[in-house]
Amino acid sequence: MVTAKEVINLQSKAEGAIKKIKELNKHLWEQKTLIRQTVDEHKKKRVELFLAELHARGLDWCTHCLKAFPQSEMELILLEGKKEYSSGGEYYYSHGFKDFSDLHCACILCREHVHARHGTYGAYNESLKGQSSFFAYQVRIVNGRYFVRRIGDNWEMLLAESWQKPYDIPEPTSQIIERLAAELNINLPPIIKLGYELGDIEKIIILE
């Protein structure tokens, strides 16, 4: 004959199993978060290692043409202006002109190229009521802060609120790193990334 105690024991057993599942799920979520953070940190450190190896050879990479040059030939430039853009999909579409402000570490040829374009404007677009423009300014660093010379010999400090993004020189992408590392015979640890199966982490992929 079944007793109330047996039923209650089964209930307790089920509740205990559910509690265990919740604990395991929490642990699993924590481990997945740790994996993502570790892979992101690996990517960041790998970029730092590449740049350190590049600088140790007296080189730097031009963020404009994406090639390596002696550090002595590199200078900072600020590119600003307006450019035409279009975005959207099936249900939304936007087309017009938007401001851009990009900080670059540029080689001699790229600086000559952008300074030659300085102060140029595109044809006025009647339908969009605007036109593209392009300006290139010299930049220097003083006590860790960026100063730009827009007019004459006046140097003004770049203020974060006037920018659409932080004053950071772009970091090289994985593709750029692999190309330059191969060209310069820089040995780097392999790339690692996460492999997913049905939207969940399945494995770590090592790209030699």
C-alpha positions in Angstrom: 0.0 0.0 0.0 1.3 3.4 -1.0 1.8 5.8 1.9 1.8 9.6 2.1 5.5 9.5 3.1 6.4 7.7 -0.1 4.6 10.4 -2.2 6.2 13.2 -0.2 9.6 11.6 -0.7 9.1 11.5 -4.4 8.1 15.1 -4.4 11.3 16.0 -2.4 13.4 13.9 -4.8 11.9 15.8 -7.8 12.4 19.2 -6.1 16.0 18.2 -5.3 16.7 17.2 -8.9 15.3 20.6 -10.1 17.5 22.4 -7.7 20.5 20.4 -8.9 19.6 21.3 -12.5 19.4 25.0 -11.7 22.8 24.8 -10.0 24.3 23.0 -13.0 22.7 25.5 -15.4 24.1 28.4 -13.4 27.6 26.8 -13.4 27.3 26.1 -17.1 26.3 29.7 -17.8 29.2 30.9 -15.7 31.7 28.7 -17.6 30.3 29.8 -21.0 30.7 33.4 -19.9 34.3 32.7 -18.8 35.0 31.0 -22.2 33.7 34.0 -24.1 35.7 36.4 -21.9 38.9 34.3 -22.3 38.6 34.1 -26.1 38.0 37.9 -26.2 41.0 38.5 -24.0 43.1 36.2 -26.2 42.2 38.2 -29.2 43.0 41.5 -27.5 46.4 40.2 -26.2 47.2 38.8 -29.6 46.8 42.3 -31.1 49.0 43.8 -28.4 51.6 41.2 -29.1 51.6 41.9 -32.8 51.9 45.6 -32.3 54.7 45.1 -29.8 56.6 42.9 -32.3 56.0 45.5 -35.0 57.3 48.4 -32.8 60.3 46.3 -31.7 61.4 46.3 -35.3 61.0 50.1 -35.5 57.8 49.7 -37.6 54.2 50.8 -37.4 51.1 50.2 -39.6 49.4 52.8 -41.6 45.7 52.8 -40.6 44.9 54.4 -44.0 46.6 52.1 -46.6 47.0 49.2 -44.1 50.7 48.7 -44.8 53.8 48.7 -42.5 56.4 51.5 -42.5 59.2 52.8 -40.3 57.8 54.5 -37.2 59.9 57.6 -38.1 57.8 58.1 -41.2 54.4 58.0 -39.4 52.3 60.9 -38.3 48.8 61.4 -36.9 46.1 62.9 -39.0 42.5 63.7 -38.4 40.1 63.2 -41.3 36.7 65.0 -41.1 33.9 66.0 -43.3 30.6 64.7 -44.6 30.0 61.5 -46.7 27.0 60.1 -48.4 25.4 57.0 -46.8 22.5 54.6 -47.3 21.2 52.1 -44.9 18.2 50.0 -44.2 16.4 46.9 -45.5 13.0 45.9 -46.9 11.0 47.9 -44.4 13.3 50.8 -43.6 15.7 52.9 -45.8 17.7 56.0 -45.1 19.8 57.9 -47.5 21.7 61.2 -47.0 24.9 62.7 -45.7 26.5 62.2 -42.3 29.5 63.7 -40.5 32.7 61.6 -40.1 35.7 62.2 -37.9 38.5 59.6 -38.0 41.9 59.6 -36.4 44.7 57.8 -38.4 48.3 57.0 -38.0 49.4 57.6 -41.6 52.4 57.1 -43.8 54.0 59.8 -46.0 52.2 58.8 -49.2 48.8 58.7 -47.4 49.4 62.0 -45.8 50.3 63.6 -49.1 47.1 62.0 -50.7 44.7 63.2 -48.0 46.2 66.7 -47.7 45.9 67.0 -51.5 42.1 66.3 -51.0 41.8 68.8 -48.1 39.1 71.3 -48.5 37.3 69.6 -51.4 33.6 69.2 -51.8 31.4 66.9 -53.9 28.7 68.0 -56.2 25.6 69.4 -54.4 22.8 66.8 -54.3 19.6 68.6 -54.8 17.4 65.7 -53.7 19.4 65.0 -50.6 20.0 68.8 -49.9 23.6 68.3 -49.2 27.1 67.5 -50.4 30.2 65.5 -49.4 33.2 67.3 -48.0 36.8 66.3 -46.9 39.3 67.8 -44.6 42.7 66.6 -43.3 44.3 68.0 -40.2 47.7 67.5 -38.5 47.4 66.0 -35.0 50.0 65.7 -32.2 50.0 64.2 -28.7 50.9 66.2 -25.7 50.8 64.6 -22.2 48.6 61.8 -23.6 46.1 64.1 -25.1 45.4 64.8 -28.8 45.7 68.3 -30.2 44.6 69.2 -33.8 45.6 72.1 -36.0 42.5 73.2 -38.0 43.2 76.9 -38.6 46.6 78.5 -39.0 49.0 77.7 -36.2 46.3 77.3 -33.6 46.3 73.9 -31.8 43.1 72.9 -30.1 42.5 69.8 -27.9 40.2 67.2 -29.2 37.2 66.9 -26.9 35.4 63.6 -26.6 31.9 65.1 -26.8 32.7 66.5 -30.2 33.4 63.1 -31.6 31.2 60.2 -32.7 33.7 57.7 -31.2 36.7 57.7 -28.8 40.0 59.2 -29.8 41.5 55.8 -30.5 43.7 54.9 -33.4 42.0 51.9 -35.1 43.4 48.5 -34.2 44.4 46.1 -37.0 41.9 43.4 -37.8 42.8 39.7 -37.8 43.1 39.8 -41.6 45.5 42.7 -41.5 47.6 41.1 -38.7 47.9 37.8 -40.6 48.9 39.5 -43.8 51.5 41.8 -42.2 52.8 39.0 -39.9 53.4 36.8 -43.0 55.0 39.7 -44.9 57.3 40.5 -42.0 58.0 37.0 -40.7 56.4 37.7 -37.3 55.6 34.5 -35.5 52.4 34.8 -33.5 50.3 32.2 -31.5 47.4 30.8 -33.5 44.0 32.5 -33.6 41.3 30.9 -31.5 37.6 31.4 -31.9 34.4 29.7 -30.7 32.5 27.2 -32.7 28.7 27.1 -32.3 26.1 24.3 -32.7 22.4 25.3 -32.7 23.3 28.7 -31.3 25.3 27.2 -28.4 29.1 27.0 -27.8 30.3 23.6 -29.1 34.1 23.8 -29.3 37.2 26.0 -29.5 38.5 26.3 -33.1 42.3 26.9 -33.5 43.4 28.5 -36.7 47.0 27.8 -37.4 
